[in-house]
Amino acid sequence: MTDTLIVNARLVNEGRVAEGDLRISGGRIAAVGSGLEARARERVVDAAGRWLLPGMIDDQVHFREPGLEYKADMASESAAAVAGGLTSFMDMPNTSPPTLDAAALQDKYDRAAGRARANYGFYLGASNDNLDAVRGLDPATAPGVKVFMGASTGNMLVDDPETLDGIFRETPVPIITHCEDTPTIEALLAQYRERYGDEIPAECHPDIRSREACLKSTRLALELARRHDTRLHVLHISTADELALFERGPLVDADGRVRKRITAETCVHFLRFARPDYGRLGHQIKCNPAIKDPADRAALQQALADDVIDVLATDHAPHTWEEKQQPYVRAPSGLPLVQFALVAALECVHEGHFDIATVVRKFAHAPAQLFDVHERGFLREGYWADLVLVEDAPFTVAREQVLSKCGWSPFEGTTFRSRIASTWVNGALAWDGERLVGEAAGRRLEFAR
């Protein structure tokens, strides 16, 4: 591994932007300062005033392995991630088979070793019949337990009240939830099928996966968390209505300890798309929960700036192009996002919705703090050198650039005003701005609990 000195950068870290230099040695950040001088056999990178950020930590991805590798796998999607400046990911349990016990969890770690270009962690899933596995989870082995309080694949919809209560009472790690009320959705879907048959227009999706379904399920999750004083993280908030349910204020106290017991997250696609885009993109932006109205998008952007929403993620969930061309009732929900997520978030900076320090706080610092990720997520001496160099230079997304196995992006034809110039993972250059570099250097995430 080559030691590297990055000079003349604008370092964004812990709410501050400062001109300076950063040294990488032995895979870690060895020094952060100004006027650092190059050593013998040290590679020097002149950042020339570009932004140097901690690598993004995406706490919500579906890399589809095991069982659905024809859509995606850990190698292909982690490659897309590092090309987008995402250096660590936390993968969801609704695979085939689902990740419902310690053996399935270990299998995913074994699959990622030597193949993932980004650092990796895997959630344990909850079901109606695996409370013993949830209760017995070693907190060092997973960032959290995923509870689908809405529709999901296989055996992962938790709708038994006693089981839900037990999970919230006994889980030894943070609970993360997908909150949509299934009976509400099913009733609405039946109404739309009666009217349209299988050919429901894509723009009806936010009316079927309705804001009422989100609100009802989110309220239930918050009630259970308060009853048991559970650390709860509510994923992919998509409506303005839900924001009133969450506390405004910083995630951590002055000593860096997480002060909120209940936290909220939104995703980049909710910041960039809204209902009018269904006419242009159709099922490409069909996802659960649904992308909703322009007013919801504006409210979510403001909620990030106001510290009502604590984390920004992707919910990267690729499907093949052919699958997405099917009629509404068969077209799967989810879209590929990791490769262009950071530059999409930076568009909000260019538009003035929040500053670049907010992007770093929500996309790097907060996931590390919330899930107790050891020595990552910050530009700190001694931490692993997961870094991304960003330059303000426009580019337009073309299909041939897409590294995800599905081979398409909802951002095709979009011109972004920033691009990823370089990504380092554990001190090794992984992306040089044009192509992947070196071998898979991802490591298993450590959770300091």
C-alpha positions as CSV (number, residue, x, y, z in Angstrom):
1,M,0.0,0.0,0.0
2,T,1.4,3.4,-1.1
3,D,1.5,6.2,1.4
4,T,-0.2,9.3,0.0
5,L,-0.2,13.0,0.8
6,I,-3.1,15.0,-0.4
7,V,-2.3,18.7,-0.5
8,N,-4.2,22.0,-1.2
9,A,-7.6,20.5,-0.4
10,R,-10.7,22.0,1.1
11,L,-11.4,19.6,3.9
12,V,-15.0,19.2,5.1
13,N,-15.4,17.7,8.5
14,E,-17.5,18.1,11.7
15,G,-19.2,21.3,10.5
16,R,-16.1,23.1,9.2
17,V,-14.5,23.7,5.9
18,A,-10.7,24.3,6.1
19,E,-7.9,24.5,3.5
20,G,-5.3,21.9,4.3
21,D,-3.5,18.7,3.7
22,L,-4.0,15.1,4.7
23,R,-1.6,12.2,4.9
24,I,-2.5,8.5,4.4
25,S,-0.2,5.9,5.9
26,G,-0.8,2.2,6.6
27,G,-4.4,2.6,5.4
28,R,-5.2,5.3,8.0
29,I,-5.3,9.0,8.2
30,A,-1.8,9.8,9.7
31,A,-2.0,13.6,9.8
32,V,-4.4,16.4,9.1
33,G,-3.0,19.9,8.9
34,S,-1.5,22.5,6.7
35,G,2.0,22.7,5.1
36,L,2.6,19.0,5.4
37,E,5.7,18.1,3.5
38,A,6.1,15.1,1.3
39,R,8.2,12.2,2.5
40,A,10.3,9.9,0.4
41,R,8.4,7.4,-1.7
42,E,5.1,9.1,-0.8
43,R,2.6,9.7,-3.6
44,V,1.5,13.4,-3.7
45,V,-1.9,14.3,-4.9
46,D,-2.6,18.0,-5.5
47,A,-6.2,18.6,-4.7
48,A,-6.0,22.1,-6.3
49,G,-8.8,23.4,-4.1
50,R,-11.2,20.5,-4.5
51,W,-13.4,19.2,-1.7
52,L,-12.0,16.4,0.4
53,L,-14.7,14.6,2.3
54,P,-14.9,11.5,4.5
55,G,-16.2,8.6,2.4
56,M,-20.0,8.3,2.6
57,I,-21.5,5.6,4.7
58,D,-24.7,4.3,3.1
59,D,-26.8,2.6,5.8
60,Q,-29.5,1.3,3.5
61,V,-28.7,-0.7,0.3
62,H,-30.0,-3.9,-1.3
63,F,-27.1,-5.5,-3.1
64,R,-29.3,-8.6,-3.8
65,E,-26.9,-11.3,-2.7
66,P,-27.6,-14.1,-2.0
67,G,-30.3,-15.3,-4.3
68,L,-30.9,-12.4,-6.8
69,E,-27.5,-12.1,-8.3
70,Y,-29.0,-11.7,-11.8
71,K,-30.0,-8.2,-10.7
72,A,-26.9,-7.2,-8.6
73,D,-24.2,-8.6,-6.4
74,M,-21.7,-7.4,-3.8
75,A,-18.9,-7.0,-6.3
76,S,-20.9,-5.0,-8.9
77,E,-22.8,-2.8,-6.6
78,S,-19.8,-2.0,-4.3
79,A,-17.9,-1.0,-7.5
80,A,-20.7,1.5,-8.3
81,A,-20.6,2.7,-4.8
82,V,-16.9,3.6,-4.7
83,A,-17.3,5.3,-8.1
84,G,-19.9,7.5,-6.4
85,G,-17.8,8.3,-3.3
86,L,-19.6,5.8,-1.0
87,T,-17.0,3.8,0.9
88,S,-19.1,1.8,3.3
89,F,-22.5,0.2,3.0
90,M,-25.0,-1.6,5.2
91,D,-27.0,-4.2,3.3
92,M,-30.6,-5.2,4.0
93,P,-31.7,-8.7,5.0
94,N,-34.5,-9.3,2.4
95,T,-32.4,-11.5,0.2
96,S,-33.1,-15.1,-0.8
97,P,-32.9,-16.7,1.6
98,P,-33.5,-13.8,4.0
99,T,-31.0,-13.0,6.7
100,L,-32.9,-14.2,9.7
101,D,-30.3,-15.9,11.9
102,A,-26.6,-15.8,12.8
103,A,-25.6,-18.4,10.1
104,A,-27.2,-16.4,7.3
105,L,-25.6,-13.2,8.6
106,Q,-22.1,-14.9,8.6
107,D,-22.7,-16.2,5.1
108,K,-23.1,-12.7,3.8
109,Y,-19.9,-11.6,5.5
110,D,-18.1,-14.5,3.9
111,R,-19.5,-13.6,0.5
112,A,-18.3,-10.0,0.8
113,A,-14.8,-10.8,1.9
114,G,-12.3,-10.2,-0.9
115,R,-15.1,-9.1,-3.3
116,A,-16.5,-5.9,-1.9
117,R,-14.7,-2.7,-3.0
118,A,-16.4,-0.8,-0.1
119,N,-16.5,-1.7,3.6
120,Y,-19.5,-3.7,4.5
121,G,-22.0,-4.5,7.3
122,F,-25.2,-6.6,7.2
123,Y,-28.4,-6.3,9.1
124,L,-30.3,-9.1,10.8
125,G,-33.9,-9.3,9.7
126,A,-36.9,-9.7,11.9
127,S,-39.8,-12.0,11.1
128,N,-42.9,-13.2,12.9
129,D,-41.0,-16.3,14.1
130,N,-37.3,-15.4,14.8
131,L,-37.5,-13.5,18.1
132,D,-35.0,-15.9,19.6
133,A,-32.4,-15.0,16.9
134,V,-33.1,-11.3,17.4
135,R,-32.8,-11.6,21.2
136,G,-29.5,-13.6,20.9
137,L,-27.8,-11.3,18.3
138,D,-24.2,-10.4,19.1
139,P,-24.2,-6.6,18.9
140,A,-20.8,-6.6,17.4
141,T,-22.0,-8.5,14.3
142,A,-24.6,-6.2,12.8
143,P,-25.4,-2.5,12.7
144,G,-29.0,-3.2,13.7
145,V,-32.2,-5.3,13.2
146,K,-34.4,-4.5,10.3
147,V,-38.2,-4.6,10.8
148,F,-40.5,-4.4,7.9
149,M,-43.6,-2.9,9.3
150,G,-44.9,-2.8,5.7
151,A,-44.9,-5.1,2.7
152,S,-41.7,-7.0,1.9
153,T,-40.5,-10.2,0.2
154,G,-40.7,-13.7,1.8
155,N,-41.1,-14.1,5.5
156,M,-40.2,-10.5,6.5
157,L,-43.4,-8.7,7.1
158,V,-43.7,-8.4,10.9
159,D,-47.4,-7.9,11.5
160,D,-48.0,-9.9,14.7
161,P,-48.5,-7.4,17.5
162,E,-47.0,-9.6,20.2
163,T,-43.9,-10.3,18.1
164,L,-43.5,-6.6,17.3
165,D,-43.7,-5.8,21.0
166,G,-41.1,-8.4,21.8
167,I,-38.7,-7.2,19.1
168,F,-38.9,-3.6,20.4
169,R,-38.5,-4.8,23.9
170,E,-35.6,-7.2,23.5
171,T,-33.5,-6.2,20.5
172,P,-29.9,-5.5,21.7
173,V,-29.0,-3.1,18.8
174,P,-30.8,-0.3,17.1
175,I,-34.0,-1.2,15.3
176,I,-34.5,0.2,11.8
177,T,-37.9,0.2,10.2
178,H,-39.7,0.3,6.9
179,C,-42.9,2.0,7.9
180,E,-45.9,1.5,5.6
181,D,-49.3,0.0,6.7
182,T,-50.0,-3.0,4.5
183,P,-53.8,-3.2,4.9
184,T,-54.1,0.4,3.9
185,I,-52.0,-0.2,0.8
186,E,-53.8,-3.4,-0.2
187,A,-57.2,-1.7,0.1
188,L,-56.1,1.2,-2.2
189,L,-54.4,-1.2,-4.7
190,A,-57.7,-3.1,-5.0
191,Q,-59.5,0.1,-5.8
192,Y,-57.0,1.0,-8.5
193,R,-57.0,-2.5,-10.0
194,E,-60.7,-2.4,-10.2
195,R,-60.4,0.8,-12.3
196,Y,-57.3,0.1,-14.4
197,G,-56.6,-3.7,-14.2
198,D,-52.9,-4.4,-14.4
199,E,-52.2,-1.2,-16.3
200,I,-52.3,1.2,-13.4
201,P,-50.5,4.4,-14.5
202,A,-47.2,4.9,-12.7
203,E,-48.2,8.3,-11.4
204,C,-50.8,6.5,-9.2
205,H,-48.1,4.9,-7.2
206,P,-47.9,7.7,-4.5
207,D,-51.7,7.4,-4.1
208,I,-51.5,3.6,-3.6
209,R,-48.4,3.7,-1.3
210,S,-50.1,6.6,0.3
211,R,-49.0,9.2,2.9
212,E,-51.7,7.8,5.2
213,A,-50.1,4.3,5.0
214,C,-46.7,5.9,6.0
215,L,-48.2,7.9,8.8
216,K,-50.1,5.1,10.4
217,S,-47.1,2.7,10.4
218,T,-44.6,5.4,11.6
219,R,-46.8,6.3,14.5
220,L,-47.0,2.6,15.6
221,A,-43.2,2.3,15.4
222,L,-42.7,5.4,17.5
223,E,-45.3,4.3,20.1
224,L,-43.5,0.9,20.5
225,A,-40.1,2.6,20.7
226,R,-41.3,5.0,23.4
227,R,-42.9,2.2,25.3
228,H,-39.7,0.3,25.5
229,D,-37.1,3.1,25.2
230,T,-35.8,1.5,22.1
231,R,-33.2,3.0,19.8
232,L,-35.3,3.4,16.7
233,H,-34.2,4.6,13.2
234,V,-37.1,5.2,10.8
235,L,-35.9,4.7,7.2
236,H,-36.8,6.6,4.0
237,I,-39.2,9.3,5.2
238,S,-41.1,10.4,2.1
239,T,-43.8,12.8,3.3
240,A,-43.9,16.2,4.9
241,D,-46.6,14.9,7.3
242,E,-44.3,12.5,9.1
243,L,-41.7,15.2,9.9
244,A,-43.9,16.5,12.8
245,L,-43.4,13.2,14.6
246,F,-39.6,13.6,15.0
247,E,-37.5,15.8,17.3
248,R,-35.6,18.7,15.9
249,G,-32.0,19.1,17.0
250,P,-28.5,17.7,16.6
251,L,-28.0,13.9,16.7
252,V,-25.2,14.0,19.2
253,D,-24.4,16.0,22.4
254,A,-21.3,18.1,23.0
255,D,-19.4,15.0,23.9
256,G,-20.3,13.2,20.7
257,R,-22.8,10.8,22.3
258,V,-26.0,10.1,20.4
259,R,-28.7,12.0,22.3
260,K,-31.8,11.0,20.3
261,R,-33.4,7.7,20.9
262,I,-35.6,8.0,17.8
263,T,-34.1,9.2,14.5
264,A,-35.2,9.7,11.0
265,E,-33.7,9.2,7.5
266,T,-34.6,10.2,4.0
267,C,-33.1,9.2,0.7
268,V,-31.5,11.0,-2.3
269,H,-34.4,10.2,-4.7
270,F,-36.9,12.0,-2.5
271,L,-34.7,15.1,-2.7
272,R,-34.4,15.0,-6.6
273,F,-37.7,13.6,-7.9
274,A,-41.4,14.3,-7.3
275,R,-44.8,13.3,-8.7
276,P,-44.4,15.1,-12.1
277,D,-41.4,12.9,-12.9
278,Y,-43.5,9.8,-13.2
279,G,-44.7,11.0,-16.6
280,R,-41.1,11.1,-17.8
281,L,-39.6,8.1,-15.9
282,G,-42.5,5.8,-15.2
283,H,-41.5,2.7,-13.2
284,Q,-37.9,3.7,-13.2
285,I,-38.8,5.7,-10.1
286,K,-41.3,3.3,-8.7
287,C,-40.1,2.6,-5.1
288,N,-41.5,1.9,-1.7
289,P,-42.3,4.2,0.0
290,A,-43.3,6.2,-3.1
291,I,-41.8,9.4,-4.3
292,K,-44.6,11.9,-3.6
293,D,-45.3,15.6,-4.2
294,P,-43.1,18.6,-4.9
295,A,-44.1,20.0,-1.5
296,D,-42.9,16.8,0.2
297,R,-39.6,17.1,-1.6
298,A,-39.2,20.7,-0.4
299,A,-40.1,19.8,3.1
300,L,-37.6,17.0,3.2
301,Q,-34.8,19.2,1.9
302,Q,-35.6,21.7,4.7
303,A,-35.8,19.0,7.3
304,L,-32.2,18.0,6.6
305,A,-31.1,21.6,7.0
306,D,-33.1,21.9,10.2
307,D,-31.8,18.6,11.8
308,V,-35.3,17.0,11.9
309,I,-33.9,14.3,9.6
310,D,-30.7,12.9,10.9
311,V,-29.4,10.6,8.1
312,L,-29.3,10.7,4.3
313,A,-29.0,7.3,2.4
314,T,-29.9,5.7,-0.9
315,D,-32.1,2.7,-0.5
316,H,-30.2,1.4,-3.6
317,A,-32.4,-1.4,-4.9
318,P,-31.7,-2.4,-8.5
319,H,-33.9,-4.4,-10.8
320,T,-33.3,-5.2,-14.5
321,W,-34.5,-2.9,-17.2
322,E,-36.8,-5.6,-18.5
323,E,-38.5,-6.0,-15.1
324,K,-39.1,-2.3,-14.9
325,Q,-40.9,-2.3,-18.3
326,Q,-43.7,-4.6,-17.0
327,P,-47.2,-3.4,-16.1
328,Y,-47.6,-1.6,-12.8
329,V,-48.7,-4.6,-10.8
330,R,-45.6,-6.7,-11.9
331,A,-43.0,-3.9,-12.2
332,P,-40.9,-4.2,-9.0
333,S,-40.2,-1.3,-6.7
334,G,-36.7,0.1,-6.3
335,L,-34.0,1.9,-8.2
336,P,-30.2,1.9,-8.5
337,L,-28.7,5.0,-6.8
338,V,-25.2,4.5,-5.2
339,Q,-23.1,5.7,-8.1
340,F,-24.7,9.1,-8.4
341,A,-26.1,9.6,-4.9
342,L,-23.4,11.9,-3.6
343,V,-23.4,14.2,-6.6
344,A,-27.2,14.2,-6.5
345,A,-27.1,15.4,-2.9
346,L,-24.5,18.0,-3.9
347,E,-27.0,19.4,-6.4
348,C,-29.0,20.5,-3.3
349,V,-26.0,22.4,-2.2
350,H,-25.7,24.1,-5.5
351,E,-29.3,25.0,-5.3
352,G,-28.9,26.5,-1.8
353,H,-31.1,24.1,0.2
354,F,-28.2,23.3,2.6
355,D,-24.4,23.4,2.7
356,I,-21.8,20.8,1.9
357,A,-21.1,20.3,5.7
358,T,-24.7,19.2,6.0
359,V,-24.2,16.5,3.3
360,V,-21.1,15.2,5.1
361,R,-22.9,15.3,8.5
362,K,-25.9,13.4,7.2
363,F,-24.2,11.0,4.8
364,A,-21.0,10.2,6.7
365,H,-20.8,11.4,10.4
366,A,-24.4,10.5,11.4
367,P,-24.4,6.9,10.2
368,A,-21.1,6.3,11.9
369,Q,-22.4,7.8,15.2
370,L,-25.9,6.2,15.0
371,F,-24.6,2.6,14.4
372,D,-21.4,2.9,16.5
373,V,-19.1,2.4,13.4
374,H,-15.5,2.2,14.7
375,E,-13.0,4.7,13.3
376,R,-14.8,5.7,10.1
377,G,-17.0,8.5,8.9
378,F,-14.7,11.4,9.9
379,L,-11.4,13.1,8.8
380,R,-9.7,12.3,12.0
381,E,-6.1,11.2,12.7
382,G,-6.0,7.5,13.4
383,Y,-9.2,6.8,11.5
384,W,-9.3,4.6,8.4
385,A,-8.6,6.6,5.3
386,D,-12.0,6.4,3.6
387,L,-12.0,9.5,1.5
388,V,-13.6,11.2,-1.5
389,L,-12.2,14.0,-3.6
390,V,-15.0,16.1,-5.3
391,E,-14.6,18.7,-7.9
392,D,-17.1,21.2,-9.1
393,A,-17.0,20.2,-12.8
394,P,-20.2,19.3,-14.7
395,F,-20.9,16.0,-16.3
396,T,-24.0,14.4,-17.9
397,V,-24.9,10.8,-16.9
398,A,-24.9,8.4,-19.8
399,R,-26.0,4.7,-19.7
400,E,-22.5,3.5,-20.6
401,Q,-21.1,5.0,-17.4
402,V,-23.4,2.9,-15.1
403,L,-21.5,0.2,-13.1
404,S,-24.5,-1.4,-11.4
405,K,-25.2,-4.8,-12.9
406,C,-28.7,-3.7,-13.9
407,G,-27.1,-1.3,-16.4
408,W,-29.4,1.7,-16.1
409,S,-29.9,4.8,-13.9
410,P,-32.9,7.1,-13.4
411,F,-30.4,10.0,-13.7
412,E,-29.5,9.2,-17.3
413,G,-29.4,12.6,-19.2
414,T,-29.1,14.5,-15.9
415,T,-26.2,17.1,-15.8
416,F,-24.6,17.3,-12.3
417,R,-22.5,20.2,-11.3
418,S,-20.0,18.1,-9.3
419,R,-18.2,14.9,-10.0
420,I,-16.2,12.3,-8.0
421,A,-12.5,12.9,-8.8
422,S,-11.1,10.1,-6.5
423,T,-12.2,7.7,-3.9
424,W,-9.9,5.9,-1.3
425,V,-11.0,2.9,0.7
426,N,-8.8,2.0,3.6
427,G,-6.1,4.2,2.2
428,A,-6.1,2.5,-1.2
429,L,-7.2,4.4,-4.3
430,A,-10.4,2.7,-5.5
431,W,-11.6,5.2,-8.2
432,D,-9.5,7.7,-10.1
433,G,-12.3,9.7,-11.5
434,E,-12.6,7.7,-14.7
435,R,-12.2,4.0,-13.8
436,L,-11.9,1.5,-10.9
437,V,-8.4,1.0,-9.5
438,G,-6.8,-2.0,-7.9
439,E,-8.4,-4.9,-6.2
440,A,-11.4,-5.1,-3.8
441,A,-10.1,-3.4,-0.6
442,G,-13.3,-3.4,1.5
443,R,-13.2,-4.5,5.1
444,R,-15.8,-5.7,7.5
445,L,-17.2,-2.8,9.5
446,E,-16.6,-2.9,13.2
447,F,-19.3,-1.8,15.6
448,A,-17.9,-0.4,18.8
449,R,-20.4,-1.8,21.4
